[in-house]
Protein backbone atom coordinates (compact mmCIF):
# COMPACT_ATOMS: atom_id res chain seq x y z
CA UNK A 1 0.00 0.00 0.00
CA UNK A 2 1.28 3.44 -0.89
CA UNK A 3 0.85 6.25 1.62
CA UNK A 4 0.26 9.76 0.26
CA UNK A 5 -0.28 13.09 1.93
CA UNK A 6 -3.61 14.90 1.57
CA UNK A 7 -4.79 18.28 2.79
CA UNK A 8 -7.96 17.95 4.88
CA UNK A 9 -9.64 20.41 7.27
CA UNK A 10 -8.55 20.06 10.88
CA UNK A 11 -11.21 18.53 13.10
CA UNK A 12 -13.14 16.78 10.35
CA UNK A 13 -13.68 13.07 10.37
CA UNK A 14 -11.48 10.66 8.47
CA UNK A 15 -12.51 9.51 4.93
CA UNK A 16 -14.41 6.51 6.28
CA UNK A 17 -16.67 8.83 8.36
CA UNK A 18 -19.75 10.66 7.32
CA UNK A 19 -18.06 13.91 6.43
CA UNK A 20 -16.73 14.63 2.94
CA UNK A 21 -12.96 15.25 3.07
CA UNK A 22 -13.12 17.48 -0.02
CA UNK A 23 -15.07 20.36 1.47
CA UNK A 24 -14.09 23.88 2.18
CA UNK A 25 -12.69 26.81 0.31
CA UNK A 26 -10.13 29.51 0.86
CA UNK A 27 -12.92 32.08 1.24
CA UNK A 28 -14.61 30.23 4.08
CA UNK A 29 -17.74 29.34 2.07
CA UNK A 30 -20.06 26.67 3.39
CA UNK A 31 -20.11 23.24 1.73
CA UNK A 32 -22.45 20.56 3.03
CA UNK A 33 -23.35 22.61 6.12
CA UNK A 34 -19.77 23.02 7.32
CA UNK A 35 -17.65 26.14 7.05
CA UNK A 36 -13.89 26.52 7.29
CA UNK A 37 -10.99 28.54 5.94
CA UNK A 38 -7.62 27.65 4.45
CA UNK A 39 -5.85 28.20 7.74
CA UNK A 40 -7.71 25.27 9.24
CA UNK A 41 -6.09 22.75 6.88
CA UNK A 42 -3.28 20.50 8.04
CA UNK A 43 -1.33 17.66 6.48
CA UNK A 44 -2.14 14.12 7.43
CA UNK A 45 -1.54 10.61 5.98
CA UNK A 46 -3.94 9.54 3.26
CA UNK A 47 -4.86 5.91 2.70
CA UNK A 48 -5.81 5.20 -0.91
CA UNK A 49 -7.31 1.83 0.04
CA UNK A 50 -9.92 3.62 2.13
CA UNK A 51 -11.73 4.58 -1.08
CA UNK A 52 -13.89 2.02 -2.78
CA UNK A 53 -12.89 2.78 -6.39
CA UNK A 54 -14.02 0.62 -9.34
CA UNK A 55 -11.32 -1.50 -11.04
CA UNK A 56 -10.27 -0.19 -14.45
CA UNK A 57 -8.18 -2.76 -16.36
CA UNK A 58 -5.19 -1.69 -18.50
CA UNK A 59 -6.18 -2.49 -22.14
CA UNK A 60 -2.52 -3.10 -23.14
CA UNK A 61 -1.44 -5.02 -20.05
CA UNK A 62 -1.57 -8.41 -21.75
CA UNK A 63 -0.52 -7.28 -25.24
CA UNK A 64 2.97 -8.12 -26.49
CA UNK A 65 4.32 -4.91 -28.12
CA UNK A 66 6.36 -6.95 -30.61
CA UNK A 67 3.16 -8.67 -31.76
CA UNK A 68 1.38 -5.35 -32.04
CA UNK A 69 4.16 -3.43 -33.82
CA UNK A 70 6.21 -6.18 -35.41
CA UNK A 71 9.95 -6.74 -35.04
CA UNK A 72 12.29 -3.83 -34.42
CA UNK A 73 13.68 -4.22 -37.94
CA UNK A 74 10.23 -3.43 -39.32
CA UNK A 75 9.64 -0.33 -37.23
CA UNK A 76 9.49 2.83 -39.32
CA UNK A 77 9.99 6.45 -38.54
CA UNK A 78 6.49 7.94 -38.02
CA UNK A 79 7.54 10.79 -40.27
CA UNK A 80 7.82 8.29 -43.12
CA UNK A 81 4.12 7.48 -42.72
CA UNK A 82 3.05 11.10 -43.19
CA UNK A 83 2.41 12.47 -46.64
CA UNK A 84 3.69 16.08 -46.70
CA UNK A 85 0.71 16.93 -48.91
CA UNK A 86 -1.62 16.09 -46.01
CA UNK A 87 0.02 18.74 -43.85
CA UNK A 88 -1.25 21.49 -46.12
CA UNK A 89 -4.84 20.35 -45.46
CA UNK A 90 -4.71 21.65 -41.93
CA UNK A 91 -4.67 25.46 -41.90
CA UNK A 92 -3.90 25.48 -38.21
CA UNK A 93 -0.46 23.98 -38.87
CA UNK A 94 0.89 27.22 -40.37
CA UNK A 95 -0.52 29.19 -37.48
CA UNK A 96 1.05 26.78 -34.99
CA UNK A 97 4.43 27.00 -36.70
CA UNK A 98 4.16 30.78 -36.80
CA UNK A 99 3.36 30.90 -33.09
CA UNK A 100 6.16 28.45 -32.27
CA UNK A 101 8.69 30.46 -34.30
CA UNK A 102 7.74 33.67 -32.54
CA UNK A 103 7.91 35.61 -35.82
CA UNK A 104 6.68 39.19 -35.81
CA UNK A 105 5.46 38.95 -39.41
CA UNK A 106 1.89 38.09 -40.29
CA UNK A 107 0.75 34.48 -40.47
CA UNK A 108 0.16 34.82 -44.23
CA UNK A 109 3.66 36.14 -44.90
CA UNK A 110 5.16 33.44 -42.70
CA UNK A 111 3.16 30.71 -44.45
CA UNK A 112 4.10 32.00 -47.93
CA UNK A 113 7.78 32.17 -46.97
CA UNK A 114 7.72 28.58 -45.73
CA UNK A 115 5.97 27.52 -48.93
CA UNK A 116 8.46 29.13 -51.32
CA UNK A 117 11.43 27.87 -49.30
CA UNK A 118 10.05 24.34 -49.55
CA UNK A 119 9.40 24.82 -53.26
CA UNK A 120 12.96 26.00 -53.84
CA UNK A 121 14.39 23.03 -51.96
CA UNK A 122 12.20 20.52 -53.77
CA UNK A 123 13.05 22.10 -57.13
CA UNK A 124 16.76 21.68 -56.41
CA UNK A 125 16.20 18.03 -55.50
CA UNK A 126 14.33 17.61 -58.80
CA UNK A 127 17.21 19.24 -60.70
CA UNK A 128 19.67 16.84 -59.05
CA UNK A 129 17.55 13.83 -59.96
CA UNK A 130 17.12 15.06 -63.53
CA UNK A 131 20.86 15.58 -63.91
CA UNK A 132 21.51 12.03 -62.72
CA UNK A 133 19.01 10.77 -65.29
CA UNK A 134 20.73 12.86 -67.98
CA UNK A 135 24.15 11.42 -67.15
CA UNK A 136 22.83 7.86 -67.20
CA UNK A 137 21.07 8.39 -70.55
CA UNK A 138 24.16 10.01 -72.05
CA UNK A 139 26.32 7.08 -71.05
CA UNK A 140 23.78 4.64 -72.44
CA UNK A 141 23.60 6.46 -75.80
CA UNK A 142 27.36 6.26 -76.24
CA UNK A 143 27.40 2.62 -75.14
CA UNK A 144 24.81 1.75 -77.79
CA UNK A 145 26.90 3.42 -80.48
CA UNK A 146 30.04 1.62 -79.28
CA UNK A 147 28.38 -1.82 -79.39
CA UNK A 148 26.60 -1.26 -82.71
CA UNK A 149 28.57 1.23 -84.86
CA UNK A 150 26.25 0.61 -87.82
CA UNK A 151 23.74 3.05 -86.34
CA UNK A 152 26.05 5.91 -87.39
CA UNK A 153 28.78 4.66 -89.74
CA UNK A 154 28.53 4.17 -93.46
CA UNK A 155 28.66 0.46 -94.43
CA UNK A 156 32.10 0.83 -95.96
CA UNK A 157 33.51 2.23 -92.72
CA UNK A 158 32.41 -0.57 -90.38
CA UNK A 159 35.60 -2.55 -90.89
CA UNK A 160 38.00 0.34 -90.38
CA UNK A 161 40.22 0.46 -87.29
CA UNK A 162 38.59 2.51 -84.58
CA UNK A 163 35.10 2.14 -86.01
CA UNK A 164 33.60 1.81 -82.54
CA UNK A 165 35.31 5.00 -81.34
CA UNK A 166 34.16 6.89 -84.43
CA UNK A 167 30.57 5.78 -83.77
CA UNK A 168 30.86 6.96 -80.17
CA UNK A 169 32.06 10.35 -81.39
CA UNK A 170 29.11 10.48 -83.80
CA UNK A 171 26.67 9.81 -80.94
CA UNK A 172 28.37 12.46 -78.81
CA UNK A 173 28.18 14.86 -81.74
CA UNK A 174 24.44 14.35 -82.10
CA UNK A 175 23.88 14.95 -78.39
CA UNK A 176 26.12 18.01 -78.71
CA UNK A 177 23.83 19.44 -81.38
CA UNK A 178 20.69 18.56 -79.45
CA UNK A 179 21.87 20.11 -76.19
CA UNK A 180 24.06 22.90 -77.64
CA UNK A 181 27.10 21.87 -75.66
CA UNK A 182 30.51 20.68 -76.81
CA UNK A 183 31.35 17.09 -77.71
CA UNK A 184 33.94 17.02 -74.93
CA UNK A 185 31.24 17.98 -72.42
CA UNK A 186 29.02 15.12 -73.59
CA UNK A 187 31.86 12.61 -73.32
CA UNK A 188 32.84 13.93 -69.89
CA UNK A 189 29.30 13.42 -68.63
CA UNK A 190 29.23 9.86 -69.96
CA UNK A 191 32.51 9.21 -68.15
CA UNK A 192 31.13 10.69 -64.94
CA UNK A 193 28.12 8.37 -65.12
CA UNK A 194 30.39 5.37 -65.62
CA UNK A 195 32.58 6.24 -62.62
CA UNK A 196 29.62 6.88 -60.33
CA UNK A 197 27.67 3.80 -61.37
CA UNK A 198 30.60 1.35 -61.47
CA UNK A 199 32.92 2.61 -58.73
CA UNK A 200 30.85 4.76 -56.34
CA UNK A 201 27.38 3.15 -56.20
CA UNK A 202 26.44 4.68 -52.83
CA UNK A 203 27.32 8.17 -54.01
CA UNK A 204 25.38 7.48 -57.20
CA UNK A 205 22.33 6.46 -55.15
CA UNK A 206 22.45 9.75 -53.26
CA UNK A 207 22.67 11.58 -56.58
CA UNK A 208 19.73 9.67 -58.07
CA UNK A 209 17.67 10.41 -54.93
CA UNK A 210 18.31 14.12 -55.43
CA UNK A 211 20.24 14.60 -52.19
CA UNK A 212 23.60 15.24 -53.89
CA UNK A 213 24.09 17.98 -56.48
CA UNK A 214 25.87 17.60 -59.80
CA UNK A 215 28.75 19.71 -58.47
CA UNK A 216 29.15 17.31 -55.54
CA UNK A 217 28.97 14.31 -57.87
CA UNK A 218 31.78 15.74 -60.00
CA UNK A 219 33.96 16.16 -56.90
CA UNK A 220 33.33 12.49 -56.08
CA UNK A 221 34.29 11.48 -59.63
CA UNK A 222 37.55 13.41 -59.38
CA UNK A 223 38.38 11.73 -56.07
CA UNK A 224 37.96 8.29 -57.67
CA UNK A 225 40.43 9.01 -60.47
CA UNK A 226 43.12 6.33 -60.69
CA UNK A 227 41.09 3.66 -58.88
CA UNK A 228 40.16 0.81 -61.19
CA UNK A 229 36.85 -1.03 -60.71
CA UNK A 230 37.28 -3.74 -58.08
CA UNK A 231 39.91 -1.88 -56.06
CA UNK A 232 39.11 -2.59 -52.41
CA UNK A 233 39.81 0.99 -51.42
CA UNK A 234 36.87 2.16 -53.51
CA UNK A 235 34.45 0.68 -50.96
CA UNK A 236 35.85 2.83 -48.16
CA UNK A 237 36.02 5.86 -50.43
CA UNK A 238 32.41 5.35 -51.52
CA UNK A 239 31.17 4.95 -47.95
CA UNK A 240 33.09 7.96 -46.72
CA UNK A 241 31.86 10.23 -49.51
CA UNK A 242 28.25 9.02 -49.33
CA UNK A 243 28.16 9.74 -45.59
CA UNK A 244 28.64 13.49 -46.10
CA UNK A 245 27.64 14.29 -49.68
CA UNK A 246 24.66 16.61 -49.78
CA UNK A 247 25.00 17.43 -46.08
CA UNK A 248 27.79 20.03 -46.40
CA UNK A 249 28.80 22.67 -48.91
CA UNK A 250 30.60 21.66 -52.09
CA UNK A 251 33.77 23.42 -50.92
CA UNK A 252 33.85 21.46 -47.66
CA UNK A 253 32.96 18.25 -49.47
CA UNK A 254 35.87 18.77 -51.86
CA UNK A 255 38.22 19.26 -48.90
CA UNK A 256 36.99 16.14 -47.13
CA UNK A 257 37.17 14.12 -50.34
CA UNK A 258 40.75 15.24 -50.87
CA UNK A 259 41.66 14.27 -47.30
CA UNK A 260 39.97 10.87 -47.57
CA UNK A 261 41.64 10.19 -50.90
CA UNK A 262 45.07 11.08 -49.54
CA UNK A 263 44.58 8.74 -46.59
CA UNK A 264 43.61 5.86 -48.86
CA UNK A 265 46.25 6.57 -51.47
CA UNK A 266 49.19 7.75 -49.40
CA UNK A 267 51.66 5.31 -50.95
CA UNK A 268 51.00 6.40 -54.55
CA UNK A 269 50.70 10.18 -54.20
CA UNK A 270 53.76 10.64 -56.41
CA UNK A 271 52.22 8.48 -59.13
CA UNK A 272 48.97 10.44 -58.95
CA UNK A 273 50.82 13.73 -59.27
CA UNK A 274 52.80 12.43 -62.26
CA UNK A 275 49.59 11.31 -63.92
CA UNK A 276 47.87 14.65 -63.26
CA UNK A 277 50.93 16.56 -64.47
CA UNK A 278 50.49 15.06 -67.91
CA UNK A 279 47.19 17.00 -68.15
CA UNK A 280 48.84 20.43 -67.78
CA UNK A 281 47.46 22.99 -70.21
CA UNK A 282 46.57 26.62 -70.85
CA UNK A 283 43.00 27.69 -71.63
CA UNK A 284 41.34 30.97 -72.60
CA UNK A 285 37.81 32.02 -71.67
CA UNK A 286 36.50 35.14 -73.41
CA UNK A 287 34.19 37.26 -71.25
CA UNK A 288 32.47 40.63 -71.56
CA UNK A 289 33.90 44.10 -72.12
CA UNK A 290 36.76 42.94 -74.32
CA UNK A 291 38.36 40.90 -71.53
CA UNK A 292 39.34 37.24 -71.13
CA UNK A 293 40.57 34.79 -68.50
CA UNK A 294 43.86 32.98 -69.19
CA UNK A 295 44.15 29.85 -67.06
CA UNK A 296 47.28 27.75 -66.53
CA UNK A 297 46.89 24.23 -65.17
CA UNK A 298 50.27 23.19 -63.80
CA UNK A 299 51.90 21.82 -60.65
CA UNK A 300 51.33 23.56 -57.34
CA UNK A 301 55.08 24.13 -56.95
CA UNK A 302 55.34 25.86 -60.33
CA UNK A 303 52.21 27.88 -59.65
CA UNK A 304 53.68 29.15 -56.37
CA UNK A 305 56.93 30.04 -58.12
CA UNK A 306 55.09 31.96 -60.84
CA UNK A 307 52.93 33.85 -58.37
CA UNK A 308 55.91 34.66 -56.14
CA UNK A 309 57.86 36.13 -59.04
CA UNK A 310 54.85 38.08 -60.28
CA UNK A 311 54.26 39.47 -56.82
CA UNK A 312 57.91 40.46 -56.39
CA UNK A 313 57.95 42.19 -59.78
CA UNK A 314 54.71 44.02 -59.05
CA UNK A 315 55.94 45.24 -55.66
CA UNK A 316 59.17 46.45 -57.25
CA UNK A 317 57.33 48.42 -59.91
CA UNK A 318 54.87 49.78 -57.35
CA UNK A 319 57.75 51.58 -55.69
CA UNK A 320 58.14 54.03 -58.58
CA UNK A 321 56.88 57.50 -57.61
CA UNK A 322 54.71 57.92 -60.70
CA UNK A 323 53.20 54.40 -60.63
CA UNK A 324 49.41 54.52 -60.35
CA UNK A 325 48.54 50.88 -61.04
CA UNK A 326 47.40 48.54 -58.27
CA UNK A 327 49.36 45.44 -57.33
CA UNK A 328 46.76 43.27 -59.06
CA UNK A 329 47.11 45.30 -62.27
CA UNK A 330 50.90 45.19 -62.08
CA UNK A 331 50.87 41.39 -61.71
CA UNK A 332 48.56 41.04 -64.73
CA UNK A 333 50.69 43.39 -66.86
CA UNK A 334 53.89 41.60 -65.91
CA UNK A 335 52.42 38.20 -66.80
CA UNK A 336 51.18 39.55 -70.15
CA UNK A 337 54.57 41.04 -70.98
CA UNK A 338 56.42 37.83 -70.11
CA UNK A 339 54.09 35.61 -72.14
CA UNK A 340 53.87 37.82 -75.22
CA UNK A 341 57.52 38.84 -75.19
CA UNK A 342 56.51 42.43 -75.83
CA UNK A 343 59.48 44.66 -76.62
CA UNK A 344 61.94 41.77 -76.96
CA UNK A 345 63.64 40.24 -80.01
CA UNK A 346 61.90 36.94 -79.26
CA UNK A 347 58.37 38.35 -79.39
CA UNK A 348 56.08 35.67 -80.76
CA UNK A 349 54.61 35.99 -84.24
CA UNK A 350 50.86 35.42 -84.08
CA UNK A 351 47.87 35.78 -86.37
CA UNK A 352 44.87 37.73 -85.21
CA UNK A 353 41.96 38.46 -87.55
CA UNK A 354 40.18 41.77 -87.00
CA UNK A 355 37.40 43.23 -89.14
CA UNK A 356 37.03 47.03 -89.05
CA UNK A 357 34.29 48.92 -90.98
CA UNK A 358 36.13 51.51 -93.07
CA UNK A 359 33.15 53.85 -92.99
CA UNK A 360 33.92 54.27 -89.30
CA UNK A 361 37.61 55.04 -89.76
CA UNK A 362 39.17 58.51 -89.77
CA UNK A 363 42.70 59.70 -89.05
CA UNK A 364 43.28 61.22 -85.64
CA UNK A 365 45.29 63.92 -87.37
CA UNK A 366 42.35 65.61 -88.97
CA UNK A 367 38.72 64.57 -89.34
CA UNK A 368 37.12 61.88 -91.45
CA UNK A 369 39.26 60.58 -94.26
CA UNK A 370 38.92 58.19 -97.12
CA UNK A 371 40.29 54.73 -96.72
CA UNK A 372 42.34 53.19 -99.50
CA UNK A 373 40.29 52.73 -102.60
CA UNK A 374 36.66 53.78 -102.91
CA UNK A 375 34.86 55.73 -100.22
CA UNK A 376 32.38 52.94 -99.67
CA UNK A 377 34.91 50.22 -98.81
CA UNK A 378 33.20 48.85 -95.74
CA UNK A 379 35.60 46.38 -94.20
CA UNK A 380 39.19 45.79 -93.17
CA UNK A 381 40.51 42.37 -92.22
CA UNK A 382 43.35 42.06 -89.71
CA UNK A 383 45.88 39.26 -89.53
CA UNK A 384 49.42 38.34 -88.59
CA UNK A 385 52.02 40.41 -86.75
CA UNK A 386 54.30 40.55 -83.74
CA UNK A 387 52.58 39.78 -80.49
CA UNK A 388 52.25 42.20 -77.66
CA UNK A 389 49.56 44.25 -76.03
CA UNK A 390 47.38 45.08 -79.00
CA UNK A 391 50.25 44.59 -81.46
CA UNK A 392 50.10 42.94 -84.85
CA UNK A 393 49.58 43.55 -88.51
CA UNK A 394 46.20 44.01 -90.04
CA UNK A 395 45.15 42.58 -93.38
CA UNK A 396 42.64 44.56 -95.41
CA UNK A 397 42.27 47.88 -97.19
CA UNK A 398 43.27 50.32 -94.50
CA UNK A 399 45.57 53.25 -93.73
CA UNK A 400 49.09 53.03 -92.43
CA UNK A 401 51.18 55.56 -90.57
CA UNK A 402 49.39 57.75 -88.03
CA UNK A 403 47.01 55.92 -85.76
CA UNK A 404 43.42 56.37 -86.93
CA UNK A 405 40.35 56.84 -84.81
CA UNK A 406 37.02 55.14 -85.28
CA UNK A 407 34.23 57.56 -86.09
CA UNK A 408 31.24 58.13 -88.33
CA UNK A 409 28.42 55.59 -88.63
CA UNK A 410 27.73 53.49 -85.54
CA UNK A 411 25.85 50.57 -87.05
CA UNK A 412 29.02 48.48 -87.52
CA UNK A 413 31.54 47.21 -84.98
CA UNK A 414 35.14 46.20 -85.26
CA UNK A 415 35.25 42.43 -84.66
CA UNK A 416 37.93 40.10 -83.34
CA UNK A 417 37.53 36.85 -85.20
CA UNK A 418 36.09 34.05 -83.11
CA UNK A 419 35.42 36.34 -80.14
CA UNK A 420 33.14 39.21 -81.10
CA UNK A 421 33.02 43.02 -81.14
CA UNK A 422 35.93 45.04 -79.77
CA UNK A 423 35.94 48.67 -78.75
CA UNK A 424 36.86 51.44 -81.19
CA UNK A 425 40.00 52.45 -79.32
CA UNK A 426 41.48 48.95 -79.56
CA UNK A 427 40.50 48.71 -83.24
CA UNK A 428 42.12 52.06 -83.98
CA UNK A 429 45.33 51.01 -82.26
CA UNK A 430 45.46 47.80 -84.29
CA UNK A 431 45.04 49.77 -87.50
CA UNK A 432 47.72 52.24 -86.49
CA UNK A 433 50.22 49.49 -85.70
CA UNK A 434 49.53 47.47 -88.85
CA UNK A 435 52.10 47.32 -91.62
CA UNK A 436 50.33 45.30 -94.32
CA UNK A 437 46.71 44.94 -95.44
CA UNK A 438 44.59 42.67 -97.58
CA UNK A 439 41.44 44.02 -99.22
CA UNK A 440 38.15 42.19 -98.68
CA UNK A 441 35.70 43.24 -101.39
CA UNK A 442 32.20 43.66 -100.03
CA UNK A 443 28.86 44.97 -101.18
CA UNK A 444 28.74 48.72 -100.40
CA UNK A 445 25.06 48.59 -99.44
CA UNK A 446 24.57 45.30 -97.64
CA UNK A 447 28.20 44.86 -96.47
CA UNK A 448 27.96 41.23 -97.62
CA UNK A 449 31.30 39.85 -98.84
CA UNK A 450 31.38 39.24 -102.58
CA UNK A 451 32.29 35.71 -103.68
CA UNK A 452 35.45 35.19 -105.73
CA UNK A 453 35.11 32.16 -107.97
CA UNK A 454 38.11 29.82 -108.19
CA UNK A 455 38.67 26.94 -110.58
CA UNK A 456 41.45 25.22 -108.67
CA UNK A 457 41.16 22.79 -105.77
CA UNK A 458 43.51 24.43 -103.31
CA UNK A 459 42.18 27.60 -101.75
CA UNK A 460 44.05 30.88 -101.74
CA UNK A 461 44.93 32.53 -98.47
CA UNK A 462 42.39 35.24 -99.23
CA UNK A 463 39.64 32.64 -99.58
CA UNK A 464 40.56 31.02 -96.28
CA UNK A 465 40.55 34.39 -94.55
CA UNK A 466 37.19 35.22 -96.12
CA UNK A 467 35.63 31.91 -94.99
CA UNK A 468 37.03 32.35 -91.49
CA UNK A 469 35.53 35.82 -91.21
CA UNK A 470 32.14 34.91 -92.63
CA UNK A 471 31.61 31.75 -90.57
CA UNK A 472 33.94 32.44 -87.62
CA UNK A 473 33.63 28.86 -86.37
CA UNK A 474 33.25 25.30 -87.59
CA UNK A 475 29.95 25.11 -89.45
CA UNK A 476 28.72 22.01 -87.62
CA UNK A 477 25.98 23.09 -85.22
CA UNK A 478 27.18 23.56 -81.62
CA UNK A 479 30.89 23.35 -82.51
CA UNK A 480 32.90 26.34 -81.29
CA UNK A 481 36.28 25.58 -82.83
CA UNK A 482 37.64 28.62 -84.71
CA UNK A 483 37.23 28.37 -88.48
CA UNK A 484 40.76 29.51 -89.25
CA UNK A 485 42.40 26.51 -87.53
CA UNK A 486 40.27 23.82 -89.16
CA UNK A 487 39.78 22.27 -92.58
CA UNK A 488 37.77 23.65 -95.51
CA UNK A 489 35.25 21.14 -96.85
CA UNK A 490 33.80 21.04 -100.36
CA UNK A 491 30.06 20.42 -99.92
CA UNK A 492 30.02 18.88 -103.38
CA UNK A 493 33.30 16.99 -103.67
CA UNK A 494 35.88 18.37 -106.08
CA UNK A 495 36.04 14.97 -107.78
CA UNK A 496 32.31 15.21 -108.54
CA UNK A 497 32.46 18.66 -110.07
CA UNK A 498 32.37 20.80 -106.95
CA UNK A 499 34.12 24.14 -107.31
CA UNK A 500 36.36 25.97 -104.84
CA UNK A 501 34.12 28.97 -104.45
CA UNK A 502 32.47 30.19 -101.24
CA UNK A 503 29.04 28.78 -102.11
CA UNK A 504 30.54 25.29 -102.10
CA UNK A 505 32.95 25.68 -99.16
CA UNK A 506 32.39 25.19 -95.44
CA UNK A 507 34.94 25.45 -92.64
CA UNK A 508 34.95 22.25 -90.55
CA UNK A 509 37.17 21.20 -87.70
CA UNK A 510 39.17 18.05 -88.39
CA UNK A 511 36.93 15.79 -86.29
CA UNK A 512 33.68 16.97 -87.89
CA UNK A 513 35.27 16.81 -91.35
CA UNK A 514 35.92 13.11 -90.72
CA UNK A 515 32.35 12.56 -89.50
CA UNK A 516 30.94 14.21 -92.61
CA UNK A 517 32.72 11.76 -94.92
CA UNK A 518 32.59 8.54 -92.83
CA UNK A 519 29.21 8.58 -91.12
CA UNK A 520 25.56 8.80 -92.11
CA UNK A 521 25.38 12.50 -91.24
CA UNK A 522 24.56 14.68 -94.26
CA UNK A 523 25.41 18.37 -94.70
CA UNK A 524 23.59 21.06 -96.69
CA UNK A 525 24.72 24.66 -97.14
CA UNK A 526 21.77 27.07 -97.28
CA UNK A 527 21.38 30.31 -99.22
CA UNK A 528 21.94 32.42 -96.08
CA UNK A 529 25.32 30.72 -95.46
CA UNK A 530 23.91 28.56 -92.66
CA UNK A 531 24.73 24.86 -92.74
CA UNK A 532 22.23 22.13 -91.83
CA UNK A 533 23.37 18.76 -90.52
CA UNK A 534 20.92 15.87 -90.67
CA UNK A 535 21.58 12.95 -88.36
CA UNK A 536 20.79 9.26 -88.98
CA UNK A 537 18.02 9.58 -86.37
CA UNK A 538 16.20 12.07 -88.61
CA UNK A 539 16.91 15.29 -86.72
CA UNK A 540 18.04 18.49 -88.48
CA UNK A 541 20.46 20.87 -86.78
CA UNK A 542 21.14 24.42 -88.00
CA UNK A 543 22.86 27.28 -86.21
CA UNK A 544 21.82 30.92 -86.80
CA UNK A 545 23.28 32.71 -89.85
CA UNK A 546 26.93 33.80 -89.58
CA UNK A 547 28.49 37.26 -89.99
Secondary structure, 3 states (H helix, E strand, C coil): CCEEEEEEECCCCCCCCCCCCCCCCCCCCEECCEECCHHHEEEEEEEHHHCCCCCCCCCCCCCCHHHHHCCHHHCCCHHHHCCHHHHCCCHHHHHHHHHHHCCCCCHHHHHHHHHHHHHHHHHHHHHHHHHHHHHHHHHHHHHHHHHCHHHCECHHHCCCCCHHHHHHHHHHHHHHHHHCCCHHHHHHHHHHHHHHHHHCHHHHHHHHCCCCCHHHHHHHHHHCCCCCCCCCHHHHHHHHHHHHCCCCCHHHHHHHHHHHHHHHCHHHHHHHHHHHHCCCEEEEEECCCCCEEEEEECCHHHHHHHHHHHHHHHHHHHCCCCCCCCHHHHHHHHHHHHHHCCCCCCCCEECCCEEECHHHEEECCCCCCCCCCCCCCCCEECCCEECCCCCCCCCCCCCCCCCEEECCCCCCCCEECCCEECCHHHHHHHHHHCCCCECCCECCCCCCECCCCCCCCCCCHHHHHHHHHHHCECCCCCCCCEHHHCEEEECCCHHHCCCCCHHHEEEECHHHHHHHHHECCEEEECCCCCEEEECCCCCEEECCCCC
